[in-house]
Amino acid sequence: MAIEAKAATPELGLSETNIKWERLDKTRFHVIGAVLLTAQAASLHPIAVVKTRVQVVGGGLVQMHGFSVFKNILKYDGIRGIFRGFGTSAIGSLPGRVLLLSSLEVSKEMVLKNTEDLEMPEASRIAVANGVAGMVSNLVSCFYYVPLDVICQRLMVQGLPGTTQCNGPYDVIRKVHKVEGFRGLYRGFGITAVSQSPASALWWGVYGGAQHVIWRSLGFRNDSEKRPSHMEMVTVQATAGTVAGACSSVITTPIDTIKTRLQVMDNYGDRRPSVLKTTKRLLAEDGWKGFYRGFGPRFLNMSLWGTSMIVTYELIKRLSVKQD
């Protein structure tokens, strides 16, 4: 999953959340970002594997709860099973993270610079910049991450009905290219690009609203001299990120289920399954409840992702500020 634009809260005087691009040591920013974001991805990868398997497979496994699927993977595949596809994801994501972080920060700074003379509240100007940066970085990163996503998810579901057995990432690329050509590596690109924009708006809308309510409940006001401590700031950001991730998962799980099945399933009877065919097949197999396959693991994954992403990203920027 991609990192969205960072929400700022200037009315609270939180200068740490508004570190500008020119203040960053770019080398440290990308190196520290690669290390910390890889560590974050590692902590959540087992949940992603469980979610992907539940969304893809039919039959008995779909009736199992996420924790039961997790135990089943451990039983038959061990620790290696819950980290299937992680090596490919971790190594393959390094160039993508440079592209993502750079496009995120540069596009945000460009919007902020070009809106300086507009008569609009500062909070609104920053919100617009964050939104544009989130959409731009998502779109740019889709060109890199969708093929990587296809490869990693196919490795996650090895051995399940309707999937092709592959020996590593290069074998996945070879087999997909043999059957579908280069286009096969971009299965789900359209639905990924189209769905992530509103999903991003939803995530950041809930995040901003939740953060506002929490700050008010703690007694922070625009005209107050009271300023939050570092621990209070991290706690509020983490809590708001959790709430945003949980709410977003309710709305986006059906789209994510269709996208995942489209990217990994091979038993549709033709070489190029479409979103419509994937949706019809899912309806035929499980009805409307099928769209919420893997909801439990996805709910947990997005809640934890929201928390860890905000805290990790803020930490990366603070650690990357140029030394005077």
Residue pairs with C-beta under 8 A, 6 or more apart in sequence:
1 305
2 100
2 137
2 138
2 141
2 142
2 145
2 196
3 37
3 100
3 101
3 104
3 137
3 309
3 313
4 104
4 130
4 134
4 137
4 138
4 200
4 203
4 204
5 104
5 108
5 129
5 130
5 131
5 132
5 133
5 134
5 137
5 204
6 17
6 104
6 130
6 310
6 313
6 314
6 317
7 17
7 127
7 130
7 204
7 207
7 208
7 211
8 14
8 17
8 18
8 126
8 130
9 17
9 211
9 215
10 18
10 122
10 123
10 126
11 123
11 222
12 215
12 220
12 227
12 228
13 227
14 228
14 233
16 230
16 233
16 314
16 317
16 318
17 233
17 237
17 314
18 126
19 317
19 318
19 321
20 109
21 105
21 106
21 108
21 109
22 109
23 321
23 322
24 105
24 317
24 320
24 321
24 322
25 320
25 321
25 322
25 323
28 319
28 320
29 101
29 316
29 317
29 320
30 97
30 98
30 101
30 102
32 316
32 319
32 320
33 97
33 101
33 316
33 320
34 94
34 97
34 98
36 312
36 315
36 316
37 93
37 97
37 312
37 316
38 90
38 93
38 94
40 308
40 309
40 312
41 86
41 89
41 90
41 93
42 83
42 86
42 90
43 304
43 308
44 301
44 304
44 305
44 308
45 82
45 83
45 85
45 86
45 89
46 70
46 82
46 83
47 66
47 297
47 300
47 301
47 304
48 156
48 297
48 301
49 73
49 81
49 82
49 83
49 84
49 85
49 156
50 66
50 69
50 70
50 73
50 82
50 294
50 297
51 66
51 294
51 297
51 298
51 301
52 153
52 156
52 157
52 260
52 264
52 294
53 61
53 69
53 73
53 156
53 157
53 160
53 294
54 61
54 62
54 64
54 66
54 69
54 293
54 294
54 297
55 256
55 257
55 260
55 261
55 293
55 294
56 157
56 160
56 162
56 163
56 260
56 261
56 264
56 265
57 157
57 160
57 161
57 162
58 161
58 162
58 285
58 286
59 161
61 69
61 72
61 160
62 286
62 293
64 72
65 296
66 294
66 296
66 297
66 300
69 297
70 82
73 81
73 82
74 81
74 82
77 84
84 155
84 156
84 158
85 151
85 152
85 153
85 154
85 155
85 156
86 152
88 148
88 151
88 152
88 155
88 168
88 169
89 148
89 152
92 148
92 151
92 152
92 169
93 145
93 148
95 144
96 141
96 144
96 145
96 148
99 140
99 141
99 144
100 137
100 140
100 141
103 133
103 136
103 137
103 140
103 141
104 133
104 134
104 136
104 137
105 133
107 132
107 133
107 136
107 137
108 129
108 130
108 132
108 133
109 129
111 128
111 129
111 132
111 133
112 125
112 126
112 129
115 125
115 128
115 129
118 125
127 208
130 204
131 200
131 201
131 204
134 200
134 204
135 197
135 200
138 193
138 196
138 197
138 200
139 193
139 197
142 189
142 192
142 193
142 196
146 185
146 186
146 187
146 188
146 189
146 192
147 185
147 186
149 188
149 192
149 263
150 172
150 176
150 184
150 185
150 186
150 187
150 188
150 263
150 264
151 169
151 172
151 173
151 185
152 169
153 260
153 263
153 264
154 163
154 164
154 166
154 172
154 176
154 263
154 264
155 166
155 168
155 169
155 172
157 163
157 264
158 165
158 166
159 165
161 267
162 265
162 266
162 267
163 264
163 265
163 266
164 175
164 266
166 172
166 175
173 185
176 184
176 185
177 184
177 185
179 266
179 271
180 187
180 271
180 272
183 272
184 272
187 262
187 263
187 273
188 259
188 260
188 262
188 263
190 275
191 255
191 258
191 259
191 262
191 275
192 259
195 252
195 255
195 256
195 259
199 248
199 251
199 252
199 255
202 247
202 248
202 251
202 252
203 244
203 245
203 248
203 306
204 244
206 243
206 244
206 247
206 248
207 240
207 241
207 243
207 244
207 306
207 310
208 240
210 239
210 240
210 243
210 244
211 236
211 237
211 240
214 236
214 239
214 240
215 228
215 236
218 228
218 232
218 236
219 226
220 226
220 228
228 236
234 311
234 314
237 310
237 311
237 314
238 307
238 310
238 311
239 307
240 310
241 306
241 307
241 308
241 309
241 310
241 311
242 303
242 304
242 306
242 307
243 306
244 306
245 302
245 303
245 304
245 305
245 306
245 307
246 299
246 302
246 303
246 306
248 302
248 306
249 295
249 298
249 299
249 301
249 302
249 303
250 299
252 302
253 291
253 292
253 294
253 295
253 298
253 299
254 291
254 292
256 298
257 282
257 290
257 291
257 292
257 293
257 294
258 275
258 278
258 279
258 282
258 291
261 278
261 281
261 282
262 273
262 274
262 275
262 278
265 273
265 278
268 277
268 278
268 281
270 277
282 290
282 291
283 290
286 293
